[in-house]
Amino acid sequence: MDGQPRKRAWLQFHLSTAILMMFVAGGLLWANLYTYESSLWPGECVDPPEGAGYVPPIVWPAHGWPFCFYRDTNIFWRWHLGNLMLDGLIAFAILLLVAICSERPIRDRDVREP
């Protein structure tokens, strides 16, 4: 024991970083679970019946940010697993970026202090 502070392990985060990541994860969960109205999936089309006149656009409740991964059409539930994986990957990247940006100044400060 030479009186030097012990260097933190690579995956050991500061408490302020953990709290900040918790709030960001909560915001990402809110964004993904918030219900909004979505139109058809890309590539889908529904032609109105002949002589129907004006047909309003079809919208359903949907979930997901930035990509819609779930839609409830009142007949069946529709999951889009590719978009779900993309949403998870983007959420992980955002959390990683927040952790790095929050932890870097703390670790630099710990190195500079005697």
Beta strands, then each sheet from edge to edge (+ up, - down):
strand 1: 36-38
strand 2: 60-63
strand 3: 70-72
strand 4: 77-79
sheet 1: 1+ 2- 3+ 4-
end
